[in-house]
Amino acid sequence: MSAPRGDHLVGILGGMGPAATAAFYAKLVERTPATRDQDHLRVAIWADPTVPDRVGAVLGTGGADPYPAMLAGARHLRALGTTLAVMPCHTAHAFLPDLVRDSGLRFLDMVAETVGQLERTGTSFGGGGGGGGGGGGVGLLGTRATLATGLYQRRLHDARFAVVLPEEPAQVQVDLAIKKVKQGDPVAAGLHLGKAIDAMTERNPSPIVLACTELPLAARYLPEGGTATLLDPTEVLADRVVQECWD
């Protein structure tokens, strides 16, 4: 890569949640090989925290439909001239095909990019295509809705990765970790995430995919001494944006 392409405007459809959106933009800045302000990418962020709960909508447990607000945000980004869009929320990817169809925007799919990264570098995690992952396969930690949709599981199985999902006690800890990040308490979130990871590591997955964009924020505060290999899809997505937008 030699220089950013000035014809790109990256659109971030965010606010789901706000801290995860801010963290993704920070990663995009950090991972851009810039030596001056002008080397960074042009970015438009539409962060609407009033988008109704995606988890409840996907699981059918009630609440307003989040899709109209998501589509409105995507259309705002298109009106601004967005050439490449991303959505740093895993559960919201259940709506991605409809968003692409109805908004006309080109989105990078965070789930697909993450699985692609595992296919390219799976051997460094102890496995890869043709049986991939560590001794127990690739671990997934995310919202109940993300896991219920099978967004990751289908792609991982197609790529011949075994998949390890959290058992109920570990999922409860994941739920609490996500909740604590959204409440502005990442330290407590780290403690809950650590308990979930400890429970998962007994089944020997490698890596463990942090398949909720709040979880990397919790991971900053994990108790010391953990040995699990973690994969942050928002880092994968940020790298892909930079690759797309630089010559």
Number of C-alpha atoms within 10 A of each C-alpha: 10 9 14 21 16 13 12 17 20 22 27 24 25 26 21 26 20 16 16 23 24 16 18 22 18 12 17 22 15 14 15 19 16 15 8 7 7 11 16 22 23 16 16 18 19 19 18 17 13 12 19 18 18 25 19 16 18 20 13 11 8 11 12 12 16 19 18 13 15 27 19 15 22 28 19 18 24 20 9 12 16 22 16 20 23 23 26 29 24 28 27 21 19 17 16 20 11 13 22 15 10 12 17 12 20 16 20 17 17 23 21 16 17 24 22 16 16 25 20 12 14 22 14 13 20 16 22 22 19 11 15 25 30 24 14 19 26 28 27 26 24 23 23 17 20 25 18 15 15 12 17 21 21 13 16 25 14 12 18 17 26 23 20 20 19 20 11 10 11 21 23 17 22 30 19 19 29 25 17 19 23 17 10 11 15 25 19 18 29 27 19 27 31 24 19 24 27 15 17 24 18 9 16 18 27 28 25 26 23 23 26 23 26 30 26 26 21 24 21 12 17 21 14 7 6 11 9 16 15 18 22 18 24 29 19 18 25 23 17 17 20 21 13 15 22 18 10
